[in-house]
Amino acid sequence: MCTNWKRFTLKAIMLASLSLFLYGCAATVTEEEAPVLTKEIRGVVSDIATGQSFANAEVKAYAIDANGNVSATPLSIPVHSDGQGNFVLNIPQSYTGGIKLVAIENGSIVRAVLPSATLTQPVSISLGTEMVAQYVESRTGLYTPNNIQQAVLVLEPFLGQNFTQTTPAAIGATPTQAQQQQLVMTQAIDNLLTTGGYTIANLVTVDNTTSTIALGEGAVFTNLKSEITTVSTSLITDGAVSGSYNTTPTIIPVPEPVLTDTTAPLAPQTLPPTATTSSVTLSWSAAAVAEGVASYYIYRNDVFLATVSAALTTYTDPADPATTYTYVIKARDAAGNVSAGSTVTVTTAPILSYTISGKIAGSNGAGLGSVYVAISGAGSGVFVTDSQGNYSIPGVRQGNYSITPSLSGYTFAPVSRSIVVSDKDVTNQDFTATVIDTGSITGGVTYPPGTIIGGISYPSGVVIGGVTYPTATVVGGVVYPTGTVIGGVTYPNGVIIGGVSYPAGTIVGGVAFPVGAITTGITYPTGTVIGGVTYPSGAVVGNVTYPAGTIIGVVSYSSSAVIGNATYPTGSVTAALSWNQWNRISGQVTFNGAALSGVLVAITKDGLDYTITTTDTNGNYSIPVPLGTYTITPSLTGYSFTPAVISSVTISVEGTAVTGQNFTATSP
């Protein structure tokens, strides 16, 4: 075989040249540099004037060396806060020194200085953290961990413990007590800055005689307390903070401490948490005396919730059902040293529901359709039997209930059933219906003070002179199937449980329920009402329906509440069930330190009458409510109460239980 060496050599040279072109000379080949590992610094930018979150602020991080000097070169790439003020900075993973965060808010610089880059919870960049930075600058100018901690301790009496990690509440969320304090104090201090001619540097200047800052002395301190009251009152009115917020907090300025203890206490030893459908209770073992623990910090899902006294080892947090939460508990000593966190993850219990069912039949055993079945108690609503007389009430939670049937022209045995729902469906809650005999009544009917159990029926008679129930309670409903009432029907102070039905009669003179309460609804399907219908201060629970009737006059609900629907003039019964089992307002009434039962507790919603309950044998009351703002007023003959009224009790989030709405009775 003959080889063309010239062609072979040329190809070899070309291949070698191509290799050099693609990969370079062996002497210049270097390994690819390993990527720099980073960790996150998370936080929220707060508006320096309002204390609320600040969007689109530019945020940078700078390194602080061991001597407290700040690097001129940023430690991170600048980022911008999102719509909730949140930001995430990436810094080298190996860096553990101090950090100075700088945010630009509309051209203004706001800073936060961190003694260490090892924090795990989000930090706040706020008016308070800017005051820390300026305090350090006014004293030494060096951001050492000791100097930062001294500044924090001096400002804590004003801004609250752990204010450097108290971030603004998320938009739409209910602020914690710590977040409320930040709102109030930020706006109060900002008012001093804008109207008093002060600067932040002025306010954090230390008096050499007293060793306290100007913010806590003389006229400045007096003006601050006045601003706190003004701001908190305004925020309560606006709903930004709760009505229970303390408008006159006790502020005791402290001199700059000399820090000799720089050792953090041990992390708390947590115990298994307890969770219900509406709360989580955290527990931990008490710290050893030698640890010198002064308080505990509680975080939920990285948001600082509260400071707990060292004397306590539990904390209960309101929660939503079937929700997983992660809590962190830290111990803090008197010198401000904070331990590592102990983490607990817990899932709240789901809300279980069951079904109540039964059948309503006539005396011949045949099912009776279109019967209204009212449920009241832990939940309320109205349902209707099907053509076979069966009814089913789904979605019933644990609790005590009463079931009451009603239909024009019939009485029912039993009148109602009391049911306890615990851990299973409740079936066979049956009733027997009996047709009402006809008759006539003339001359008027009066039931001044009695209690009627079983209902009142006027099947087809004529009542001339009116019907009056001035103070009676009627359990089982009032039925006027075909009669005529001349003179009006008046229930000035009575309570009617079971509904009022005027299916085909004529009422001349109007129907008035000035202060009564009607549970399970009112129905005027084909009747005529001349003179109007008035419920000036009563409460109607369970729908008001006038499907085909004629009303001559007006229908007035001047200050009452209708829980359900009001339908005119050809409406229907909506089988809707309204639950307020875990939206609840509760409290206790005491007299001379003992429980006081039988106290009427009236609650109004958004200025309108809502409902009335009474305290039990333990002096307790508990009222299920929908979302809204409430006023609570107790009353009992021969007693006065302190406070006389509790106002502005707001429930804005489903699943809220407002407890501790207590009253103390005195006998004049």
C-alpha positions in Angstrom: 0.0 0.0 0.0 1.4 3.4 -1.0 0.8 6.3 1.5 0.7 9.9 0.4 2.9 11.4 3.2 2.5 14.9 2.1 -1.3 14.8 2.4 -1.1 12.9 5.7 1.3 15.5 7.2 -0.8 18.4 6.1 -3.9 17.0 7.7 -2.0 16.4 11.0 -0.8 20.0 11.0 -4.4 21.3 10.4 -5.8 19.2 13.2 -3.2 20.3 15.7 -3.9 24.0 14.7 -7.6 23.5 15.2 -7.0 22.0 18.7 -4.9 25.0 19.6 -7.6 27.4 18.3 -10.4 25.7 20.3 -8.6 25.0 23.6 -5.5 27.2 23.7 -2.1 26.2 24.7 -1.6 23.8 27.5 0.4 26.4 29.4 -2.5 28.9 29.5 -5.3 26.5 30.5 -6.8 27.3 34.0 -9.5 25.7 36.0 -12.9 27.6 36.1 -13.2 29.6 39.2 -15.6 28.2 41.8 -18.8 30.3 42.3 -19.0 32.4 45.4 -21.4 31.0 47.9 -23.9 33.4 49.5 -26.5 33.7 52.3 -29.5 35.8 52.7 -30.2 38.9 54.8 -33.9 39.4 54.9 -35.9 42.3 56.2 -38.6 44.9 55.7 -38.2 48.6 55.0 -40.5 50.8 57.2 -41.6 54.3 56.3 -39.6 56.6 58.6 -42.7 58.9 59.0 -45.6 56.4 59.4 -44.1 53.1 60.5 -45.8 51.3 57.7 -44.0 49.2 55.0 -42.2 51.2 52.3 -42.1 49.9 48.7 -39.4 50.3 46.1 -36.7 51.5 48.5 -33.1 50.8 47.3 -31.3 48.7 49.9 -27.5 48.0 50.2 -25.3 46.2 52.8 -21.9 47.3 54.0 -19.4 45.3 56.1 -18.5 46.5 59.6 -15.0 45.4 60.8 -14.1 44.2 64.3 -13.3 47.8 65.3 -16.7 49.1 64.2 -15.6 50.8 61.0 -17.8 50.6 58.0 -16.4 49.6 54.6 -16.8 52.1 51.7 -17.6 49.2 49.3 -21.0 47.6 49.4 -21.0 44.0 50.5 -24.0 43.2 48.3 -25.6 44.1 45.0 -28.3 46.7 45.6 -31.9 45.5 45.6 -35.3 47.2 45.9 -38.0 46.4 48.4 -41.3 44.9 47.1 -44.8 46.2 47.5 -44.8 45.0 51.2 -41.4 46.5 51.9 -39.7 43.1 51.9 -36.1 42.8 50.6 -33.6 40.0 50.3 -29.8 40.8 50.1 -27.2 38.1 49.2 -23.9 38.5 51.0 -20.9 36.1 51.0 -21.7 33.0 53.0 -18.4 33.1 54.9 -19.0 36.6 56.2 -20.0 36.8 59.9 -19.1 40.3 61.0 -21.4 43.3 61.5 -23.5 44.8 58.8 -24.8 48.3 58.1 -28.0 48.3 55.9 -28.8 51.5 54.0 -32.2 52.1 52.5 -33.1 55.1 50.3 -36.7 56.3 50.9 -37.6 59.1 48.5 -34.1 60.5 48.7 -33.8 60.0 52.5 -31.3 57.7 54.0 -32.6 55.2 56.7 -30.1 52.8 58.3 -30.0 49.7 60.4 -26.8 48.3 62.0 -26.5 44.6 62.9 -23.8 43.4 65.3 -23.6 40.1 63.4 -24.6 38.7 60.0 -25.8 35.5 61.6 -29.4 36.6 62.3 -32.0 34.2 61.1 -35.2 36.4 61.5 -36.0 39.4 59.2 -34.6 42.7 60.4 -36.3 46.1 60.3 -35.0 49.3 58.7 -37.0 52.0 60.4 -37.0 55.2 62.3 -36.0 53.3 65.4 -33.0 51.7 63.7 -31.9 55.0 62.3 -32.0 56.4 65.8 -29.7 53.6 66.9 -27.3 54.5 64.1 -27.3 58.2 65.1 -26.9 57.4 68.8 -23.8 55.4 68.1 -22.4 58.1 65.9 -23.0 60.8 68.5 -21.2 58.7 71.2 -18.2 57.0 69.6 -18.9 56.7 65.8 -17.8 53.1 65.9 -20.4 50.3 65.2 -19.0 47.7 67.6 -21.5 45.1 68.9 -21.2 46.6 72.4 -22.0 50.1 71.1 -24.9 48.9 69.1 -26.3 47.0 72.0 -26.0 50.0 74.3 -28.0 52.1 71.9 -30.7 49.5 71.6 -31.1 49.3 75.4 -31.4 53.1 75.7 -34.1 53.3 73.0 -36.1 50.2 74.1 -38.2 52.0 76.7 -39.6 54.1 73.9 -39.8 51.6 71.0 -40.3 48.3 72.8 -38.1 45.3 73.3 -36.7 43.8 70.1 -37.8 46.8 68.0 -34.9 46.2 65.6 -36.7 43.0 64.5 -40.3 44.3 64.7 -41.2 44.6 61.1 -44.4 46.4 59.9 -47.5 44.3 59.6 -48.2 43.0 56.1 -50.9 44.9 54.2 -54.3 43.7 55.3 -53.0 41.8 58.3 -53.9 42.6 61.9 -50.8 44.1 63.6 -49.4 42.5 66.7 -49.0 44.5 69.9 -45.4 45.1 69.1 -46.2 46.3 65.6 -48.9 48.6 67.0 -46.3 50.1 69.4 -44.0 50.7 66.4 -46.8 52.5 64.5 -47.7 54.7 67.4 -44.1 55.6 68.5 -42.9 56.2 64.9 -45.7 58.6 64.2 -45.4 60.3 67.6 -41.6 60.8 67.2 -42.1 62.0 63.6 -44.6 64.6 64.8 -41.9 65.9 67.2 -39.4 66.1 64.3 -41.8 67.9 61.9 -43.6 70.2 64.3 -41.1 70.7 67.2 -38.1 71.7 65.2 -36.0 68.7 66.4 -33.7 66.4 64.5 -33.0 62.8 65.3 -29.5 63.8 66.4 -31.1 66.2 68.9 -33.5 63.6 70.3 -30.7 61.0 70.9 -28.2 63.5 72.4 -27.2 62.3 75.9 -27.4 64.8 78.9 -24.1 64.5 80.7 -25.8 65.3 84.0 -28.5 62.6 83.9 -26.9 60.3 81.3 -30.3 60.0 79.5 -31.2 61.0 76.0 -33.2 64.2 75.3 -36.2 62.2 74.1 -36.8 61.2 77.7 -36.3 64.5 79.4 -38.1 67.7 80.2 -40.4 69.4 77.7 -39.4 66.9 74.9 -40.6 64.0 77.0 -43.8 65.8 77.9 -44.5 66.6 74.3 -43.7 63.0 73.3 -46.3 61.6 75.7 -48.9 64.1 74.4 -48.1 63.0 70.8 -48.4 59.3 71.8 -52.0 59.9 73.1 -52.9 61.9 70.0 -51.5 59.4 67.5 -52.9 56.3 69.3 -56.4 57.8 69.5 -56.2 58.6 65.8 -55.0 55.2 64.8 -57.7 53.5 67.0 -60.3 55.6 65.2 -58.9 54.6 61.8 -58.8 50.9 62.8 -55.0 50.7 62.4 -54.5 49.7 66.0 -57.0 47.9 68.3 -59.2 49.7 70.9 -57.4 47.9 73.7 -54.0 49.6 72.8 -52.6 51.4 75.8 -52.7 55.1 74.9 -50.6 56.1 77.9 -47.7 53.6 78.0 -45.3 53.9 80.9 -41.9 55.0 79.6 -39.0 55.0 82.0 -35.9 56.4 80.3 -32.6 54.6 81.2 -29.0 55.8 81.1 -26.5 54.2 78.8 -25.5 50.9 80.5 -22.0 49.6 80.9 -22.0 46.2 79.3 -19.8 43.7 81.1 -22.0 40.6 80.3 -21.8 39.7 76.6 -22.7 36.0 76.9 -26.0 35.0 75.5 -28.2 32.7 77.6 -28.9 29.1 76.4 -31.8 28.5 74.0 -35.1 27.7 75.7 -35.9 24.0 76.1 -39.3 23.7 74.4 -42.1 21.3 75.4 -44.7 19.8 73.0 -47.2 22.5 72.0 -51.0 22.3 72.3 -53.1 23.1 69.3 -56.9 23.6 68.9 -58.9 24.8 65.9 -58.3 28.4 67.0 -55.1 28.6 69.0 -51.6 27.3 69.6 -50.2 27.2 73.1 -46.4 27.1 73.3 -44.6 25.8 76.4 -41.0 25.7 77.5 -38.9 24.9 80.6 -37.9 27.7 82.9 -34.4 28.9 82.4 -31.8 28.3 85.1 -31.3 31.2 87.5 -27.7 31.4 86.5 -28.7 32.2 82.9 -30.2 35.5 84.1 -33.1 35.4 81.6 -35.3 38.5 81.8 -37.7 37.7 79.0 -38.5 35.5 76.0 -39.1 36.5 72.4 -41.8 34.7 70.4 -41.7 34.6 66.6 -44.3 33.1 64.3 -43.4 32.3 60.7 -40.4 34.7 61.1 -42.6 37.6 62.4 -41.9 38.9 65.9 -45.0 38.4 67.9 -44.4 39.3 71.5 -42.1 39.6 74.5 -43.0 37.2 77.4 -41.9 37.8 81.0 -39.3 35.5 82.4 -41.8 34.5 85.1 -44.0 32.8 82.4 -43.2 29.7 80.4 -46.3 29.5 78.1 -47.7 31.7 75.3 -51.0 31.3 73.5 -51.4 32.5 70.0 -54.7 32.9 68.2 -54.6 30.7 65.0 -56.6 29.6 62.0 -57.9 26.0 61.8 -56.0 23.4 59.8 -52.9 25.6 59.4 -49.3 24.9 59.9 -47.2 27.4 61.8 -43.5 27.6 62.7 -42.6 29.3 66.0 -39.2 30.3 67.3 -38.6 31.1 71.0 -35.5 33.0 72.2 -34.3 33.9 75.7 -33.0 37.3 76.5 -31.1 38.5 79.5 -31.0 41.9 81.2 -28.0 43.0 79.3 -29.8 42.5 76.0 -28.0 39.3 75.0 -30.3 37.0 73.0 -30.0 33.3 72.7 -30.3 31.1 69.7 -33.8 30.2 68.8 -35.7 27.0 69.6 -38.0 26.0 66.7 -41.4 24.4 67.0 -43.7 23.5 64.1 -47.3 22.8 64.8 -50.5 22.3 62.8 -53.9 23.4 64.2 -56.8 21.0 64.3 -59.4 21.2 61.5 -63.0 22.2 62.2 -65.1 19.1 62.2 -68.7 19.3 61.1 -71.7 16.9 61.3 -75.3 16.6 60.0 -78.5 16.8 61.9 -81.4 15.1 60.2 -85.0 13.9 60.8 -88.5 13.7 59.4 -91.7 15.6 60.0 -94.9 13.6 59.4 -98.6 14.1 59.9 -100.6 12.1 62.4 -101.2 9.6 59.6 -97.5 9.0 59.2 -97.2 10.7 55.8 -94.3 13.0 55.4 -95.1 16.7 55.4 -93.2 18.9 52.9 -92.4 22.6 53.0 -92.0 22.8 56.8 -89.6 25.4 58.1 -87.0 23.8 60.4 -85.1 26.4 62.4 -81.8 25.7 64.2 -80.4 28.0 66.8 -77.6 27.8 69.4 -74.0 27.6 68.4 -75.1 28.3 64.8 -78.4 29.4 63.3 -80.3 29.0 60.1 -83.6 27.9 58.5 -84.1 24.8 56.4 -87.2 23.3 54.6 -88.4 19.7 54.5 -88.6 18.0 51.2 -91.7 16.4 49.7 -91.3 13.3 51.9 -91.0 15.4 55.1 -87.3 14.8 55.4 -84.8 17.6 56.5 -81.0 17.6 56.7 -78.8 20.3 58.2 -75.2 19.9 57.1 -72.0 21.5 58.3 -73.0 21.6 62.0 -70.1 22.1 64.4 -69.8 20.8 67.9 -72.1 22.6 70.3 -75.6 22.8 71.8 -78.6 23.4 69.5 -82.4 23.7 69.4 -84.4 22.5 66.4 -87.9 24.1 66.0 -90.4 23.3 63.1 -93.1 25.7 62.0 -95.7 25.7 59.3 -98.9 27.7 59.1 -102.0 25.7 60.2 -100.0 23.1 62.1 -98.8 22.4 65.6 -95.8 20.1 66.3 -94.9 17.6 68.9 -92.5 18.1 70.4 -92.5 21.9 70.0 -88.7 21.8 69.7 -85.7 19.5 70.4 -82.5 20.2 72.2 -79.5 18.6 70.6 -75.9 18.2 71.6 -73.5 17.7 68.7 -70.2 16.2 69.9 -68.5 13.7 67.6 -71.0 12.2 65.1 -74.1 12.9 63.0 -77.4 13.3 64.9 -80.3 11.5 63.2 -83.9 10.7 63.8 -84.8 14.1 65.2 -88.4 13.6 64.2 -91.6 15.7 64.7 -95.3 14.9 64.4 -97.5 17.6 62.8 -101.2 18.2 63.7 -103.6 20.3 61.8 -105.0 23.2 63.8 -108.8 23.3 64.4 -110.6 26.5 63.3 -112.2 28.9 65.7 -112.9 32.6 66.5 -111.7 34.9 69.2 -113.3 38.3 69.8 -112.6 41.0 72.3 -108.8 41.0 72.2 -106.1 38.8 73.8 -103.6 39.9 76.4 -100.6 37.9 77.8 -98.9 40.6 79.9 -96.1 38.9 81.9 -96.2 35.1 81.3 -94.1 32.6 79.4 -95.8 30.5 76.8 -94.1 27.3 75.7 -95.7 25.4 72.8 -96.7 28.3 70.6 -100.0 30.3 70.1 -102.4 29.6 67.2 -105.3 31.6 66.0 -106.4 29.5 63.0 -109.3 31.3 61.3 -110.9 33.5 63.9 -111.3 37.2 64.1 -109.5 39.1 66.8 -111.1 42.6 67.4 -109.2 44.8 69.8 -105.7 43.7 69.1 -103.3 41.2 70.5 -100.8 42.3 73.2 -97.8 40.6 74.6 -96.1 43.3 76.6 -93.4 41.3 78.5 -94.0 37.7 77.6 -91.8 35.0 76.1 -93.4 32.8 73.4 -91.5 29.6 72.6 -92.8 27.6 69.6 -94.0 30.4 67.4 -97.2 32.4 66.8 -99.5 31.3 64.0 -102.5 33.3 62.5 -103.2 31.2 59.4 -106.5 32.7 58.1 -107.7 35.1 60.7 -108.2 38.9 60.7 -106.7 41.0 63.5 -108.2 44.5 63.9 -106.3 46.9 66.2 -102.8 45.7 65.5 -100.5 43.2 67.1 -98.0 44.5 69.6 -95.0 42.8 71.2 -93.3 45.7 73.0 -90.9 43.7 75.2 -91.5 40.1 74.4 -89.2 37.5 72.9 -90.7 35.1 70.3 -88.8 31.9 69.6 -90.1 29.9 66.7 -91.1 32.5 64.3 -94.3 34.6 63.6 -96.5 33.5 60.7 -99.5 35.4 59.2 -100.1 33.4 56.0 -103.5 34.7 54.8 -104.9 37.0 57.4 -105.4 40.8 57.4 -103.9 42.9 60.0 -105.3 46.4 60.5 -103.3 48.7 62.6 -99.8 47.4 61.9 -97.5 45.0 63.5 -95.0 46.4 66.0 -92.1 44.8 67.8 -90.4 47.8 69.4 -87.8 46.1 71.6 -88.4 42.4 71.2 -86.3 39.7 69.6 -87.6 37.1 67.1 -85.6 33.9 66.5 -86.2 31.8 63.3 -87.8 34.4 61.1 -91.1 36.1 60.3 -93.3 35.1 57.4 -96.3 36.9 55.9 -96.9 34.8 52.7 -100.3 36.0 51.5 -101.6 38.4 54.2 -102.2 42.1 54.1 -100.7 44.4 56.6 -102.3 47.9 57.0 -100.3 50.4 59.0 -96.8 49.2 58.4 -94.5 46.8 60.2 -92.0 48.3 62.7 -89.0 46.7 64.4 -87.3 49.7 66.0 -84.9 48.0 68.3 -85.5 44.3 68.1 -83.3 41.6 66.5 -84.7 39.2 63.9 -82.7 36.0 63.5 -83.6 33.7 60.6 -84.9 35.8 57.6 -87.9 38.0 57.1 -90.1 36.9 54.1 -93.1 38.6 52.6 -93.5 36.4 49.4 -96.9 37.5 48.2 -98.4 39.9 50.8 -99.4 43.5 50.7 -98.0 46.0 53.1 -99.8 49.3 53.4 -97.6 51.7 55.2 -93.9 51.2 55.7 -91.6 48.6 57.0 -89.1 50.1 59.4 -85.9 48.6 60.9 -84.7 51.9 62.4 -82.2 50.4 64.8 -82.7 46.7 64.7 -80.7 43.9 63.1 -82.0 41.2 60.7 -79.8 38.2 60.8 -80.7 36.4 57.6 -82.4 37.9 54.6 -85.3 40.4 54.2 -87.3 39.5 51.0 -90.1 41.6 49.5 -92.6 40.9 48.0 -92.4 37.5 46.3 -89.2 36.1 47.9 -88.2 32.7 49.1 -86.7 31.1 52.2 -83.0 30.8 51.8 -81.8 27.7 53.6 -78.5 29.4 54.6 -76.7 28.5 57.8 -74.7 31.3 59.5 -71.9 30.1 61.8 -70.0 32.3 64.2 -68.6 29.6 66.5 -65.0 30.7 66.3 -65.7 34.4 65.8 -66.6 35.1 69.4 -66.6 37.8 72.0 -66.5 36.6 75.6 -65.9 37.8 79.1 -67.0 37.6 82.8 -68.9 39.8 85.1 -68.0 39.7 88.8 -69.3 41.3 92.0 -67.1 41.5 95.1 -64.7 39.1 93.5 -67.4 36.5 92.8 -69.2 35.5 89.6 -72.4 37.4 88.9 -75.0 35.5 86.9 -78.1 36.7 85.2 -76.5 39.9 83.9 -78.0 41.1 80.6 -75.1 41.7 78.1 -76.2 43.7 75.1 -74.1 43.9 72.0 -74.5 46.3 69.1 -72.8 45.9 65.8 -71.6 48.9 63.9 -74.0 51.1 65.9 -77.1 48.8 65.5 -78.6 46.4 68.0 -77.3 42.9 67.4 -78.1 40.5 70.2 -78.5 40.1 74.0 -77.3 37.3 76.1 -77.0 36.7 79.9 -74.1 35.6 82.1 -74.2 32.0 83.3 -73.7 30.7 86.9 -70.0 31.4 86.6 -70.6 35.0 85.5 -69.4 34.2 82.0 -70.9 35.3 78.7 -69.9 34.3 75.1 -71.4 35.7 72.0 -70.8 34.3 68.4 -70.5 37.2 66.0 -69.7 37.9 62.3 -67.0 40.3 61.3 -67.6 43.9 62.5 -67.1 46.4 65.2 -69.0 46.0 68.5 -70.0 47.8 71.6 -70.8 45.7 74.8 -73.1 47.0 77.6 -74.0 45.0 80.8 -77.1 45.7 82.8 -78.8 44.3 85.9 -81.3 46.0 88.2 -79.6 47.2 91.4 -76.1 47.2 90.0 -73.7 49.5 88.2 -70.8 48.4 86.2 -67.1 49.3 85.5 -66.5 49.9 82.8 -70.1 50.9 81.9 -69.4 50.1 78.2 -66.7 48.5 76.2 -66.5 50.1 72.7 -64.6 49.5 69.5 -64.2 45.7 69.8 -63.3 44.9 66.2 -63.2 41.5 64.6 -61.7 41.8 61.1 -60.3 38.3 60.5 -62.3 35.1 60.5 -61.4 32.8 63.4 -60.9 35.6 65.9 -61.8 35.1 69.5 -61.9 38.3 71.6 -61.7 37.3 75.2 -61.3 39.1 78.5 -64.1 41.7 77.9 -64.8 41.8 81.6 -66.9 43.9 83.9 -67.0 44.5 87.6 -70.4 45.1 89.2 -71.0 47.4 92.2 -74.2 47.8 94.2 -75.1 51.5 94.6 
